[in-house]
Structure formats: C-alpha cells, structure tokens
Amino acid sequence: MTEERHGALKPLPSGLGSIERISFIDSNYGIALGNHEVMLTRDGGIRWTGVKDPRTCRSKDEEEPYEGRPVSVSILDSSFAWIAFDDGRMLRTTNGGLTWIELQPCQQNRPLVAHFSSQDHGIGLANDRFLYETIDGGKQWIKIGTDKYGSLAFKDREYVWLVSENALFRIDLDTTP
C-alpha cells in the first residue's frame, strides 16, 4: 500500500538552535525566533539566514552580552516585517529582511505581540496587558482603552481578536486608521 504524501518534512538546519516560534506569510517567506536568535527564509525553509540585529539602542561601552529575547513577529508581506523583543525593543524591515532597523526612540514602551494591517498601522498587546496602537510603523505606540487583556490573536489583516477575563473581543481593522 502506498501512502500519498502532500509534502515532505524537512529537518531544520542544525545551526538554527532552539526554535520557539515560527511565522510564514506564504509558502516561501518565513521568520523563526529562537532563544536569542532570529532566522529568515525566502525559499520555504531550504536555507535560513540570521537576521542582523543593529542593536543601536545599546551603548557601545556595555561589556555584558545582550540578553533580550525575540518574542513575536508580525509579517505584513514579503517586504515589511517587525520583530518584538521581551525588553521592548522592536526591529523593522522594509526590504524583505535584507536590512533591519531598530525603531527609535529606544525607550518607547512597545508591545510584545503586535499585528500590522499596513506599513504604518498596527495594534499590539504589551506586558502591562493594555492594548496599544501605532500609526507610524511602530515608532510610537499609544495606549487605547483602559481594559486589560490576556492575549491577542489574528488570522488575517481584517480582524484582531482579544481575550479578557470576561469576554472575547474582535477589532475590525478596516475601521481603524
């Protein structure tokens, strides 16, 4: 009896380390988050390259190794993507991951989980459990509302789902700026 296969499993390259999250925008373009590293593929996982983190928010005099961990990724399309770190840092690419910039100002409170519906507009959930919004590509985030939420999820660019202690909420992104 022959087993019909729709796709073969490919082992990840041994140099990737421990992968904690992975996100794909299509069958080729994806970003994998490890414990302290971020990897990108443009060919469906056949080859992975490390994301060059500019770390411009750190003083060049600091001797301690950087301990921030990547915690989430938002991929808009094959050009635009954002990576959030557990210390509030956020990276953005506008050219498919060829170069990354660290969003300024460095001390801005940024979400740990974000979803972008356009190059400029995003919604995110920070570690204080409040909802934040950006209209400038992630540079500045403004707290919206006073409710606290436990999680944020999204399936597409139309809706963001939020869970609180009391209810499930859906935000229609077509009605936000």
LONU-846488 format. One line per 4 residues: number of its first residue (from 1); their letters; for each residue y, x, z of C-alpha. Coordinates in pm, 1 decimal, always signed. Example, Ala and Ser with C-alpha at 12.3 -4.5 7.8 and 13.67 -1.06 7.14 Angstrom:
2
1 = AS = -450.0:+1230.0:+780.0  -106.0:+1367.0:+714.0 .
END
This chain:
177
1 = MTEE = +0.0:+0.0:+0.0  +339.3:+139.1:-99.1  +638.7:+98.9:+129.5  +958.4:+1.6:-50.6 .
5 = RHGA = +1248.5:+221.6:+57.1  +1613.9:+132.3:+15.4  +1742.7:+462.4:+145.0  +1608.3:+782.4:+286.3 .
9 = LKPL = +1711.2:+908.9:+627.5  +1878.7:+1246.6:+609.9  +1890.0:+1472.6:+912.7  +2235.0:+1579.2:+1023.0 .
13 = PSGL = +2311.4:+1948.4:+976.3  +2216.3:+2142.7:+1288.8  +2569.4:+2282.8:+1322.6  +2721.1:+1940.4:+1391.6 .
17 = GSIE = +2627.0:+1939.3:+1757.5  +2603.0:+1620.6:+1958.9  +2748.6:+1325.3:+1764.7  +2876.3:+1043.3:+1984.9 .
21 = RISF = +3043.1:+814.5:+1727.9  +3045.2:+785.0:+1353.1  +3256.0:+572.0:+1120.3  +3236.8:+523.5:+743.1 .
25 = IDSN = +3485.5:+345.6:+515.5  +3235.8:+335.4:+225.3  +2903.6:+496.5:+137.5  +3065.0:+839.8:+95.9 .
29 = YGIA = +3365.9:+886.5:+325.8  +3297.0:+915.4:+696.8  +3406.8:+1084.9:+1017.6  +3176.4:+1188.0:+1302.2 .
33 = LGNH = +3303.2:+1250.3:+1654.5  +3121.2:+1498.9:+1871.3  +3177.3:+1608.1:+2227.5  +3471.1:+1830.5:+2130.2 .
37 = EVML = +3446.8:+1848.9:+1752.9  +3527.6:+1619.1:+1462.5  +3346.6:+1641.0:+1129.7  +3419.5:+1475.9:+794.6 .
41 = TRDG = +3204.7:+1396.2:+492.4  +3310.0:+1284.7:+145.4  +2960.8:+1276.7:-5.1  +2766.4:+1038.1:+214.2 .
45 = GIRW = +2668.4:+1296.5:+473.2  +2519.9:+1562.0:+247.7  +2794.2:+1807.6:+350.2  +3005.5:+1794.6:+665.3 .
49 = TGVK = +3323.1:+1995.0:+727.7  +3510.5:+2044.8:+1051.1  +3846.6:+1875.3:+1096.4  +4114.8:+2139.1:+1150.4 .
53 = DPRT = +4299.8:+2024.4:+1463.2  +4650.7:+2177.2:+1459.5  +4697.1:+2130.7:+1838.8  +5074.8:+2161.8:+1809.0 .
57 = CRSK = +5123.1:+1981.8:+2142.1  +4973.0:+2270.3:+2334.4  +5169.0:+2573.2:+2439.6  +5057.6:+2889.4:+2264.2 .
61 = DEEE = +5066.0:+3058.9:+2609.0  +4788.8:+2841.4:+2751.9  +4479.9:+3054.4:+2804.1  +4249.9:+2769.6:+2906.9 .
65 = PYEG = +4035.6:+2627.5:+2626.4  +4135.8:+2279.6:+2517.8  +3921.2:+2017.1:+2690.6  +4037.0:+1697.4:+2515.8 .
69 = RPVS = +3760.6:+1490.9:+2359.5  +3779.9:+1277.2:+2045.0  +3705.5:+917.0:+2145.8  +3774.9:+697.6:+1844.3 .
73 = VSIL = +3855.0:+699.2:+1474.4  +4032.4:+448.8:+1252.0  +3982.4:+488.8:+877.7  +4212.7:+281.7:+657.6 .
77 = DSSF = +4092.3:+413.7:+321.8  +3986.6:+740.8:+161.5  +4336.6:+883.2:+223.9  +4450.8:+756.5:+565.5 .
81 = AWIA = +4266.8:+806.8:+895.4  +4352.7:+854.8:+1263.6  +4159.8:+1025.6:+1543.3  +4239.6:+945.2:+1908.8 .
85 = FDDG = +4160.2:+1181.6:+2196.5  +4097.0:+1099.4:+2562.2  +4419.1:+1278.1:+2666.2  +4647.1:+1062.1:+2446.3 .
89 = RMLR = +4671.0:+1298.8:+2152.5  +4632.8:+1148.5:+1806.3  +4575.5:+1314.2:+1468.0  +4652.6:+1157.5:+1130.8 .
93 = TTNG = +4564.2:+1247.5:+774.4  +4731.2:+1109.2:+463.6  +4524.0:+1306.5:+212.0  +4164.2:+1222.8:+290.4 .
97 = GLTW = +4122.4:+1483.0:+562.2  +4234.4:+1791.5:+371.5  +4508.6:+1838.5:+633.2  +4570.2:+1674.0:+969.8 .
101 = IELQ = +4890.9:+1648.1:+1171.5  +4927.7:+1586.1:+1541.2  +5153.9:+1286.4:+1595.8  +5479.2:+1359.2:+1774.4 .
105 = PCQQ = +5625.5:+1319.9:+2032.1  +5345.9:+1486.2:+2225.1  +5395.7:+1288.8:+2546.9  +5379.3:+943.3:+2384.2 .
109 = NRPL = +5133.1:+703.9:+2550.3  +4881.8:+627.3:+2273.1  +4575.0:+402.2:+2262.4  +4225.8:+539.7:+2296.7 .
113 = VAHF = +4096.1:+282.8:+2047.9  +4314.3:+183.3:+1753.7  +4281.5:-14.6:+1434.9  +4523.0:+27.9:+1143.6 .
117 = SSQD = +4576.9:-250.5:+891.2  +4819.0:-42.4:+680.7  +4963.2:+308.4:+667.9  +5222.5:+205.2:+926.0 .
121 = HGIG = +5084.9:-86.3:+1127.9  +4822.0:-50.0:+1397.2  +4701.5:-219.2:+1714.4  +4532.8:-32.3:+1995.8 .
125 = LAND = +4394.0:-52.6:+2344.7  +4494.4:+219.0:+2590.8  +4315.7:+336.9:+2903.6  +4550.1:+114.1:+3112.4 .
129 = RFLY = +4376.3:-178.5:+2933.0  +4702.1:-306.3:+2778.1  +4742.1:-380.0:+2408.8  +4983.7:-162.0:+2208.2 .
133 = ETID = +5126.8:-185.4:+1857.6  +5276.4:+69.8:+1618.1  +5478.4:+12.1:+1303.4  +5539.0:+380.3:+1219.9 .
137 = GGKQ = +5189.0:+511.1:+1154.6  +5107.4:+584.3:+1518.4  +5403.7:+793.5:+1629.6  +5544.3:+535.5:+1872.2 .
141 = WIKI = +5338.3:+265.8:+2047.3  +5494.3:-37.6:+2216.2  +5306.9:-239.5:+2478.8  +5269.1:-601.0:+2368.4 .
145 = GTDK = +5199.6:-865.5:+2627.8  +5102.0:-841.8:+2991.0  +4733.5:-928.7:+2967.8  +4469.3:-664.2:+3025.3 .
149 = YGSL = +4163.5:-637.7:+2802.3  +3821.1:-482.8:+2834.6  +3754.0:-397.2:+2471.2  +3890.0:-411.6:+2118.5 .
153 = AFKD = +3679.1:-451.1:+1803.9  +3743.3:-506.2:+1437.0  +3530.8:-588.9:+1136.8  +3787.4:-559.9:+859.4 .
157 = REYV = +4162.7:-542.4:+804.5  +4214.3:-913.6:+869.0  +4130.1:-956.6:+1238.2  +4117.5:-766.2:+1564.9 .
161 = WLVS = +3901.1:-906.9:+1844.3  +3991.3:-857.7:+2211.1  +3784.2:-932.1:+2518.6  +3936.9:-1004.4:+2859.5 .
165 = ENAL = +3777.6:-1119.1:+3182.5  +3845.7:-1481.3:+3088.9  +3831.2:-1515.8:+2712.7  +3777.3:-1378.9:+2364.5 .
169 = FRID = +4090.4:-1345.2:+2150.0  +4138.5:-1295.4:+1776.8  +4456.5:-1148.0:+1632.7  +4528.1:-1226.0:+1269.5 .
173 = LDTT = +4674.2:-905.8:+1129.5  +4837.6:-1089.3:+838.9  +5083.5:-1246.3:+1083.2  +5187.8:-916.8:+1248.1 .
177 = P = +5448.4:-680.7:+1098.2 .
END
